[in-house]
Every structure is written in structure tokens, then in C-alpha cells.
Amino acid sequence: MLSLVLGYLVLALISRAQEAAGHMTCDCDPDCWCRKRGLSLFRWVFPRFHHNPGLDAWEKRRLEAEA
């Protein structure tokens, strides 16, 4: 369990460094959970449930295609 938690923390720190270097950018809405102080560290480790307009549109198209 400890190694899993440490693994997520290491991934979070690495992705944060890549974001600071400009290799990744987040274009989520300002009210997204990933913009909250402290939680932004885990933005790239837990990439689900973001409030990204492009992602929301893709999900809507996918659901319409299945129907």
C-alpha cells in the first residue's frame, strides 16, 4: 500500500515538473477540481472527471453515437 501511495506521489511530482517546463498544459475550466490549491499536484495522475470543454464535447458525441 505504501509503495502505491509513493508511486502516485512520484508520478505527481514528475508530471508537475513537466507542466512547469511547458511540456503539458491544462485547459480545464477555472472551477475544475484540478485547479484547486493542493489538488493541482495530482492533475495528471488522476486525469478523470476534469471539466474540460473539449473532453465534455467528446463524451457527448460518444454517448450520442452509442444511442
Secondary structure, DSSP 8 states (H G I E B T S, - for coil): -HHHHHHHHHHHHHHHHHHHTTS------TTSGGGSTTGGGGTTTS-SS---HHHHHHHHHHHHHH-
